[in-house]
Amino acid sequence: MRIGAYQFAISGDVNENYKEIEKAIYLAKHKENKIPVKLNFRWRLDGENNDYIIYQHPVTGMLDILNPVATDIFIKCDGKHTIGEIANQMMEEYKGVTRSTLLDDIYAFIQHMIDERVFFVVE
């Protein structure tokens, strides 16, 4: 069974399954209220239309390049807007994309940046 980004194997214990599913639904509903924040590090817009970002990783010093969609998410993660608000803004810009797909991409990007130690999330 899949709920949002959570996947479960149904076991024989119905109460345990229920608790896990309830937890996943709670987390999925409340993720949109979190505010992603960039650490202070060097980055710049690049490309013909300024649709790419090049940034210097603050820990490794290596240069990383973000594609246009990641760039759009990156810019919107200004420490003022929640993930839900970012998704709403992007829904207006990216026609034909479902909110679920867009949120999956936003969550994946933000999680990647957290793993890279350049973003953190506040409530």
Disulfide bonds with the S-S distance in Angstrom:
none
